Amino acid sequence: MAGTRDSGAPLAVIAASLQRERRRTGLSLAEVARRAGVAKSTLSQLESGTGNPSVETLWALSVALDVPFAQLVQPVRPRVQVVRAGEGPRVAAEHADYTATLLASCPPNARRDIYLLAAEPGRPRESDPHMPGVVEHVVLSTGRALVGLTEEPVELHPGDYIAYPGDLPHVFKALETATTAVLVSEHV
């Protein structure tokens, strides 16, 4: 994984989602870019289906547009959904050896997304606060990791569970190679 930047992100889905959500809010390209703290040219490229969005850029845009992250990357799925290992929209972190693969986005009348995380030791995945009221639930599958609020991360082992406010700065730092976890992002 180290050194790879192929995000596997579904660019056409992201482009259509960004356009749809920006129209829904009635905000200009410049205003969404300003609120997300990204260059207007970057947002323009993403809306045209080009570029290589990082997880940080997509999170910032989801906050600026007030939508769950998954709503920007998840294509429309049939009612019965199977995501095989290695499949699903995958987005890489910009500064850490960390990827998030969307397994399931919020169905109607629910407010949660499910991700499979894969991380390697090295630079941690440091997350800025998400939308108010977000709670993240993590179950470590393999390896060891420090997970939780940036100021008080907890060491997790396979099978361990942690929940923390996602609207505060938080971190995921792999302590062993091939560390994986399931993340449920709950939007209240």
LOBA-945406 format. One record per residue: residue number from 1; chain; x, y, z of N, C-alpha, C in turn. Coordinates in nm, 3 decimals, always signed. Layout:
<recs>
NUM,A,X,Y,Z,X,Y,Z,X,Y,Z
...
</recs>
This chain:
<recs>
1,A,+0.080,-0.119,+0.000,+0.000,+0.000,+0.000,+0.085,+0.126,+0.000
2,A,+0.200,+0.122,+0.067,+0.280,+0.243,+0.078,+0.313,+0.297,-0.060
3,A,+0.296,+0.428,-0.073,+0.331,+0.495,-0.196,+0.222,+0.493,-0.302
4,A,+0.114,+0.420,-0.282,+0.009,+0.419,-0.383,-0.083,+0.537,-0.363
5,A,-0.124,+0.595,-0.474,-0.217,+0.707,-0.467,-0.339,+0.680,-0.555
6,A,-0.350,+0.559,-0.615,-0.468,+0.527,-0.694,-0.582,+0.512,-0.597
7,A,-0.671,+0.608,-0.596,-0.775,+0.609,-0.494,-0.883,+0.507,-0.521
8,A,-0.902,+0.464,-0.645,-1.012,+0.374,-0.675,-1.145,+0.444,-0.660
9,A,-1.142,+0.575,-0.641,-1.265,+0.653,-0.621,-1.346,+0.653,-0.750
10,A,-1.478,+0.638,-0.740,-1.565,+0.639,-0.857,-1.586,+0.783,-0.906
11,A,-1.498,+0.830,-0.994,-1.497,+0.971,-1.034,-1.629,+1.017,-1.095
12,A,-1.693,+0.935,-1.178,-1.819,+0.976,-1.240,-1.928,+0.992,-1.134
13,A,-1.929,+0.902,-1.036,-2.029,+0.911,-0.927,-2.003,+1.036,-0.844
14,A,-1.876,+1.060,-0.811,-1.840,+1.178,-0.732,-1.879,+1.305,-0.807
15,A,-1.849,+1.311,-0.936,-1.881,+1.430,-1.017,-2.031,+1.457,-1.015
16,A,-2.110,+1.355,-1.042,-2.256,+1.372,-1.044,-2.309,+1.409,-0.906
17,A,-2.255,+1.348,-0.802,-2.300,+1.376,-0.665,-2.269,+1.520,-0.625
18,A,-2.147,+1.564,-0.657,-2.108,+1.702,-0.623,-2.198,+1.803,-0.695
19,A,-2.222,+1.779,-0.822,-2.309,+1.869,-0.898,-2.450,+1.871,-0.840
20,A,-2.504,+1.750,-0.813,-2.640,+1.738,-0.759,-2.651,+1.810,-0.624
21,A,-2.556,+1.785,-0.534,-2.563,+1.842,-0.400,-2.539,+1.993,-0.401
22,A,-2.452,+2.040,-0.490,-2.429,+2.183,-0.499,-2.555,+2.254,-0.551
23,A,-2.620,+2.193,-0.651,-2.747,+2.251,-0.702,-2.853,+2.252,-0.591
24,A,-2.859,+2.141,-0.514,-2.956,+2.131,-0.405,-2.939,+2.244,-0.305
25,A,-2.814,+2.279,-0.275,-2.788,+2.384,-0.176,-2.803,+2.524,-0.235
26,A,-2.796,+2.533,-0.368,-2.804,+2.664,-0.432,-2.676,+2.744,-0.420
27,A,-2.567,+2.678,-0.383,-2.439,+2.747,-0.366,-2.359,+2.746,-0.495
28,A,-2.281,+2.850,-0.515,-2.193,+2.857,-0.631,-2.073,+2.766,-0.610
29,A,-2.005,+2.737,-0.720,-1.882,+2.658,-0.714,-1.782,+2.725,-0.621
30,A,-1.767,+2.857,-0.634,-1.672,+2.932,-0.552,-1.708,+2.924,-0.403
31,A,-1.838,+2.932,-0.372,-1.880,+2.930,-0.231,-1.858,+2.793,-0.168
32,A,-1.890,+2.685,-0.240,-1.866,+2.551,-0.186,-1.716,+2.529,-0.165
33,A,-1.635,+2.571,-0.263,-1.489,+2.557,-0.251,-1.439,+2.634,-0.129
34,A,-1.488,+2.756,-0.110,-1.447,+2.839,+0.003,-1.483,+2.771,+0.135
35,A,-1.607,+2.723,+0.147,-1.653,+2.658,+0.270,-1.575,+2.531,+0.300
36,A,-1.536,+2.460,+0.195,-1.462,+2.334,+0.213,-1.312,+2.357,+0.229
37,A,-1.266,+2.478,+0.197,-1.123,+2.507,+0.206,-1.042,+2.440,+0.096
38,A,-1.105,+2.423,-0.021,-1.035,+2.365,-0.135,-1.033,+2.468,-0.248
39,A,-0.941,+2.452,-0.338,-0.932,+2.544,-0.452,-1.053,+2.528,-0.542
40,A,-1.100,+2.638,-0.596,-1.214,+2.636,-0.687,-1.182,+2.545,-0.807
41,A,-1.057,+2.550,-0.855,-1.017,+2.466,-0.968,-1.025,+2.317,-0.933
42,A,-0.993,+2.282,-0.808,-1.004,+2.143,-0.764,-1.148,+2.097,-0.769
43,A,-1.239,+2.179,-0.714,-1.381,+2.144,-0.715,-1.432,+2.134,-0.859
44,A,-1.390,+2.226,-0.944,-1.431,+2.224,-1.085,-1.385,+2.095,-1.152
45,A,-1.260,+2.053,-1.125,-1.210,+1.928,-1.182,-1.291,+1.809,-1.133
46,A,-1.321,+1.807,-1.003,-1.397,+1.695,-0.948,-1.537,+1.690,-1.008
47,A,-1.600,+1.806,-1.025,-1.733,+1.810,-1.084,-1.731,+1.769,-1.232
48,A,-1.616,+1.782,-1.296,-1.607,+1.740,-1.436,-1.558,+1.596,-1.449
49,A,-1.536,+1.529,-1.336,-1.497,+1.388,-1.338,-1.349,+1.363,-1.356
50,A,-1.268,+1.465,-1.330,-1.123,+1.447,-1.338,-1.063,+1.470,-1.201
51,A,-0.936,+1.447,-1.188,-0.869,+1.468,-1.059,-0.859,+1.338,-0.983
52,A,-0.796,+1.345,-0.866,-0.776,+1.228,-0.780,-0.808,+1.271,-0.637
53,A,-0.937,+1.271,-0.601,-0.975,+1.327,-0.471,-0.921,+1.245,-0.353
54,A,-0.872,+1.314,-0.252,-0.830,+1.247,-0.129,-0.950,+1.237,-0.037
55,A,-0.939,+1.151,+0.063,-1.046,+1.138,+0.161,-1.068,+1.271,+0.234
56,A,-0.958,+1.347,+0.256,-0.971,+1.475,+0.325,-1.052,+1.575,+0.243
57,A,-1.026,+1.580,+0.112,-1.100,+1.672,+0.024,-1.248,+1.635,+0.021
58,A,-1.276,+1.505,+0.007,-1.417,+1.462,+0.001,-1.489,+1.486,+0.134
59,A,-1.419,+1.465,+0.247,-1.482,+1.493,+0.377,-1.512,+1.642,+0.388
60,A,-1.417,+1.726,+0.349,-1.439,+1.870,+0.357,-1.558,+1.912,+0.271
61,A,-1.569,+1.854,+0.153,-1.682,+1.886,+0.065,-1.814,+1.834,+0.123
62,A,-1.811,+1.716,+0.185,-1.935,+1.664,+0.244,-1.982,+1.753,+0.358
63,A,-1.887,+1.806,+0.437,-1.923,+1.898,+0.546,-1.977,+2.028,+0.487
64,A,-1.910,+2.081,+0.385,-1.953,+2.207,+0.323,-2.091,+2.194,+0.261
65,A,-2.123,+2.075,+0.209,-2.253,+2.052,+0.146,-2.357,+1.995,+0.242
66,A,-2.314,+1.966,+0.367,-2.401,+1.913,+0.471,-2.466,+1.781,+0.429
67,A,-2.381,+1.689,+0.377,-2.427,+1.556,+0.340,-2.329,+1.454,+0.396
68,A,-2.375,+1.331,+0.423,-2.281,+1.227,+0.465,-2.178,+1.202,+0.355
69,A,-2.057,+1.170,+0.395,-1.948,+1.140,+0.303,-1.991,+1.039,+0.197
70,A,-2.060,+0.935,+0.241,-2.100,+0.827,+0.150,-2.188,+0.877,+0.036
71,A,-2.263,+0.981,+0.060,-2.352,+1.034,-0.042,-2.275,+1.088,-0.162
72,A,-2.147,+1.120,-0.143,-2.065,+1.170,-0.253,-1.999,+1.059,-0.335
73,A,-1.981,+0.941,-0.276,-1.905,+0.836,-0.345,-1.983,+0.709,-0.377
74,A,-2.100,+0.694,-0.322,-2.176,+0.569,-0.338,-2.270,+0.575,-0.457
75,A,-2.251,+0.486,-0.554,-2.348,+0.480,-0.664,-2.479,+0.418,-0.615
76,A,-2.586,+0.438,-0.691,-2.715,+0.379,-0.656,-2.699,+0.227,-0.657
77,A,-2.746,+0.163,-0.554,-2.732,+0.018,-0.539,-2.869,-0.050,-0.538
78,A,-2.872,-0.176,-0.582,-2.998,-0.251,-0.571,-3.029,-0.279,-0.425
79,A,-3.150,-0.324,-0.399,-3.196,-0.348,-0.263,-3.109,-0.451,-0.190
80,A,-3.073,-0.562,-0.255,-2.983,-0.661,-0.196,-2.844,-0.624,-0.241
81,A,-2.754,-0.608,-0.145,-2.621,-0.560,-0.179,-2.515,-0.653,-0.121
82,A,-2.423,-0.696,-0.205,-2.308,-0.774,-0.162,-2.185,-0.699,-0.211
83,A,-2.094,-0.672,-0.120,-1.967,-0.610,-0.157,-1.859,-0.712,-0.125
84,A,-1.795,-0.762,-0.229,-1.689,-0.862,-0.212,-1.562,-0.794,-0.163
85,A,-1.478,-0.871,-0.094,-1.350,-0.819,-0.048,-1.274,-0.760,-0.166
86,A,-1.221,-0.640,-0.147,-1.146,-0.573,-0.251,-1.232,-0.490,-0.344
87,A,-1.364,-0.492,-0.328,-1.454,-0.414,-0.412,-1.510,-0.297,-0.332
88,A,-1.581,-0.209,-0.399,-1.645,-0.094,-0.335,-1.565,+0.032,-0.358
89,A,-1.632,+0.146,-0.351,-1.562,+0.274,-0.368,-1.456,+0.291,-0.260
90,A,-1.332,+0.312,-0.302,-1.220,+0.319,-0.208,-1.151,+0.454,-0.226
91,A,-1.125,+0.520,-0.114,-1.060,+0.650,-0.117,-0.939,+0.646,-0.024
92,A,-0.825,+0.696,-0.072,-0.702,+0.695,+0.006,-0.683,+0.828,+0.078
93,A,-0.620,+0.822,+0.195,-0.584,+0.943,+0.269,-0.467,+1.010,+0.198
94,A,-0.457,+1.140,+0.216,-0.351,+1.217,+0.151,-0.217,+1.200,+0.220
95,A,-0.216,+1.194,+0.354,-0.089,+1.195,+0.428,-0.066,+1.071,+0.513
96,A,-0.145,+0.967,+0.496,-0.127,+0.846,+0.576,-0.152,+0.725,+0.487
97,A,-0.095,+0.611,+0.522,-0.119,+0.488,+0.448,-0.248,+0.429,+0.502
98,A,-0.360,+0.482,+0.452,-0.493,+0.456,+0.507,-0.593,+0.466,+0.394
99,A,-0.679,+0.366,+0.381,-0.787,+0.374,+0.284,-0.920,+0.344,+0.353
100,A,-1.026,+0.405,+0.301,-1.161,+0.381,+0.350,-1.242,+0.330,+0.232
101,A,-1.300,+0.211,+0.245,-1.385,+0.154,+0.142,-1.528,+0.157,+0.192
102,A,-1.613,+0.227,+0.118,-1.753,+0.236,+0.156,-1.820,+0.101,+0.132
103,A,-1.879,+0.045,+0.236,-1.952,-0.081,+0.223,-2.101,-0.056,+0.209
104,A,-2.155,+0.040,+0.284,-2.298,+0.068,+0.276,-2.323,+0.212,+0.319
105,A,-2.398,+0.283,+0.237,-2.435,+0.420,+0.272,-2.571,+0.420,+0.340
106,A,-2.610,+0.535,+0.387,-2.738,+0.548,+0.456,-2.854,+0.508,+0.367
107,A,-2.932,+0.410,+0.410,-3.056,+0.385,+0.337,-3.159,+0.489,+0.381
108,A,-3.272,+0.499,+0.309,-3.375,+0.595,+0.351,-3.414,+0.571,+0.497
109,A,-3.437,+0.676,+0.569,-3.479,+0.673,+0.710,-3.372,+0.624,+0.806
110,A,-3.247,+0.616,+0.761,-3.136,+0.581,+0.851,-3.029,+0.687,+0.833
111,A,-2.940,+0.695,+0.929,-2.835,+0.797,+0.922,-2.702,+0.735,+0.962
112,A,-2.654,+0.641,+0.880,-2.527,+0.578,+0.907,-2.464,+0.529,+0.778
113,A,-2.330,+0.524,+0.777,-2.254,+0.468,+0.666,-2.157,+0.366,+0.726
114,A,-2.123,+0.264,+0.648,-2.033,+0.159,+0.696,-1.913,+0.152,+0.602
115,A,-1.792,+0.148,+0.663,-1.667,+0.146,+0.587,-1.579,+0.032,+0.634
116,A,-1.497,-0.019,+0.544,-1.388,-0.110,+0.578,-1.261,-0.027,+0.570
117,A,-1.185,-0.021,+0.678,-1.062,+0.057,+0.683,-0.942,-0.036,+0.671
118,A,-0.840,+0.009,+0.603,-0.712,-0.063,+0.593,-0.602,+0.039,+0.618
119,A,-0.511,+0.007,+0.708,-0.405,+0.103,+0.743,-0.275,+0.030,+0.771
120,A,-0.167,+0.103,+0.751,-0.033,+0.051,+0.779,+0.035,+0.144,+0.878
121,A,+0.133,+0.092,+0.955,+0.207,+0.177,+1.048,+0.273,+0.293,+0.973
122,A,+0.297,+0.398,+1.044,+0.355,+0.520,+0.986,+0.271,+0.638,+1.031
123,A,+0.255,+0.731,+0.943,+0.179,+0.852,+0.976,+0.033,+0.816,+1.003
124,A,-0.023,+0.866,+1.113,-0.163,+0.833,+1.145,-0.261,+0.908,+1.054
125,A,-0.382,+0.858,+1.046,-0.491,+0.927,+0.976,-0.555,+1.018,+1.079
126,A,-0.527,+1.148,+1.068,-0.582,+1.247,+1.161,-0.701,+1.313,+1.094
127,A,-0.816,+1.303,+1.158,-0.940,+1.356,+1.100,-0.984,+1.483,+1.169
128,A,-1.018,+1.582,+1.088,-1.080,+1.703,+1.140,-1.223,+1.668,+1.179
129,A,-1.286,+1.751,+1.262,-1.424,+1.724,+1.302,-1.517,+1.716,+1.180
130,A,-1.611,+1.622,+1.187,-1.714,+1.607,+1.084,-1.835,+1.691,+1.123
131,A,-1.946,+1.669,+1.057,-2.068,+1.744,+1.086,-2.108,+1.726,+1.233
132,A,-2.172,+1.827,+1.293,-2.216,+1.815,+1.432,-2.305,+1.692,+1.452
133,A,-2.281,+1.623,+1.562,-2.363,+1.508,+1.598,-2.315,+1.375,+1.544
134,A,-2.209,+1.373,+1.463,-2.159,+1.247,+1.408,-2.092,+1.167,+1.521
135,A,-2.124,+1.038,+1.528,-2.060,+0.946,+1.621,-1.997,+0.836,+1.536
136,A,-1.871,+0.805,+1.563,-1.804,+0.697,+1.490,-1.789,+0.576,+1.581
137,A,-1.818,+0.458,+1.524,-1.806,+0.330,+1.593,-1.703,+0.249,+1.515
138,A,-1.602,+0.196,+1.584,-1.496,+0.118,+1.519,-1.482,-0.016,+1.589
139,A,-1.477,-0.123,+1.507,-1.444,-0.257,+1.556,-1.317,-0.297,+1.483
140,A,-1.210,-0.322,+1.560,-1.084,-0.361,+1.497,-1.093,-0.507,+1.454
141,A,-1.055,-0.533,+1.329,-1.063,-0.669,+1.275,-0.929,-0.741,+1.284
142,A,-0.821,-0.675,+1.236,-0.688,-0.736,+1.241,-0.586,-0.631,+1.282
143,A,-0.474,-0.676,+1.336,-0.367,-0.585,+1.375,-0.393,-0.519,+1.509
144,A,-0.328,-0.405,+1.528,-0.347,-0.321,+1.648,-0.349,-0.177,+1.600
145,A,-0.423,-0.092,+1.674,-0.430,+0.049,+1.634,-0.465,+0.136,+1.753
146,A,-0.421,+0.262,+1.744,-0.466,+0.366,+1.837,-0.581,+0.437,+1.768
147,A,-0.697,+0.441,+1.834,-0.818,+0.493,+1.771,-0.894,+0.578,+1.871
148,A,-0.955,+0.685,+1.822,-1.042,+0.767,+1.906,-1.008,+0.913,+1.897
149,A,-1.043,+0.986,+2.001,-1.016,+1.129,+2.003,-0.866,+1.154,+2.000
150,A,-0.825,+1.255,+1.927,-0.683,+1.284,+1.907,-0.609,+1.296,+2.039
151,A,-0.671,+1.359,+2.137,-0.605,+1.380,+2.267,-0.603,+1.254,+2.355
152,A,-0.692,+1.158,+2.328,-0.701,+1.039,+2.413,-0.728,+0.912,+2.333
153,A,-0.643,+0.876,+2.235,-0.669,+0.753,+2.159,-0.654,+0.630,+2.248
154,A,-0.723,+0.524,+2.210,-0.723,+0.400,+2.285,-0.662,+0.291,+2.198
155,A,-0.575,+0.208,+2.256,-0.518,+0.097,+2.179,-0.622,-0.014,+2.168
156,A,-0.650,-0.053,+2.042,-0.746,-0.159,+2.016,-0.676,-0.282,+1.962
157,A,-0.731,-0.399,+1.995,-0.686,-0.529,+1.946,-0.801,-0.593,+1.871
158,A,-0.776,-0.698,+1.791,-0.886,-0.759,+1.715,-1.007,-0.790,+1.804
159,A,-1.123,-0.748,+1.756,-1.248,-0.769,+1.828,-1.287,-0.654,+1.919
160,A,-1.193,-0.564,+1.950,-1.224,-0.450,+2.037,-1.312,-0.349,+1.963
161,A,-1.397,-0.281,+2.040,-1.491,-0.180,+1.988,-1.470,-0.049,+2.062
162,A,-1.483,+0.062,+1.989,-1.479,+0.195,+2.049,-1.581,+0.282,+1.977
163,A,-1.643,+0.374,+2.050,-1.731,+0.477,+1.993,-1.682,+0.610,+2.046
164,A,-1.683,+0.713,+1.960,-1.636,+0.845,+1.999,-1.705,+0.950,+1.913
165,A,-1.709,+1.075,+1.961,-1.771,+1.182,+1.883,-1.688,+1.214,+1.759
166,A,-1.747,+1.196,+1.642,-1.678,+1.226,+1.517,-1.675,+1.375,+1.485
167,A,-1.746,+1.453,+1.568,-1.744,+1.598,+1.546,-1.636,+1.667,+1.629
168,A,-1.542,+1.585,+1.680,-1.420,+1.634,+1.746,-1.300,+1.575,+1.671
169,A,-1.182,+1.638,+1.679,-1.065,+1.581,+1.610,-1.038,+1.439,+1.659
170,A,-1.012,+1.348,+1.563,-0.990,+1.208,+1.600,-0.883,+1.147,+1.511
171,A,-0.839,+1.026,+1.551,-0.721,+0.967,+1.487,-0.739,+0.816,+1.473
172,A,-0.675,+0.761,+1.369,-0.662,+0.616,+1.351,-0.516,+0.593,+1.316
173,A,-0.442,+0.525,+1.405,-0.299,+0.500,+1.382,-0.274,+0.350,+1.393
174,A,-0.238,+0.289,+1.279,-0.206,+0.146,+1.278,-0.075,+0.124,+1.353
175,A,-0.073,+0.021,+1.435,+0.047,-0.016,+1.510,+0.111,-0.143,+1.455
176,A,+0.039,-0.213,+1.367,+0.090,-0.335,+1.303,+0.054,-0.330,+1.156
177,A,+0.131,-0.404,+1.074,+0.100,-0.411,+0.932,-0.035,-0.482,+0.911
178,A,-0.098,-0.450,+0.800,-0.225,-0.511,+0.760,-0.334,-0.494,+0.866
179,A,-0.339,-0.376,+0.927,-0.444,-0.346,+1.025,-0.573,-0.312,+0.950
180,A,-0.682,-0.376,+0.991,-0.812,-0.349,+0.930,-0.917,-0.330,+1.039
181,A,-1.021,-0.257,+1.002,-1.129,-0.230,+1.098,-1.257,-0.200,+1.020
182,A,-1.368,-0.212,+1.088,-1.497,-0.170,+1.035,-1.535,-0.042,+1.109
183,A,-1.572,+0.060,+1.031,-1.614,+0.189,+1.085,-1.760,+0.213,+1.049
184,A,-1.841,+0.244,+1.148,-1.978,+0.286,+1.125,-1.984,+0.434,+1.164
185,A,-2.019,+0.518,+1.067,-2.033,+0.661,+1.091,-2.183,+0.688,+1.106
186,A,-2.221,+0.729,+1.225,-2.363,+0.749,+1.258,-2.391,+0.900,+1.259
187,A,-2.489,+0.942,+1.182,-2.525,+1.083,+1.172,-2.653,+1.105,+1.251
188,A,-2.644,+1.180,+1.359,-2.763,+1.206,+1.441,-2.829,+1.335,+1.404
</recs>
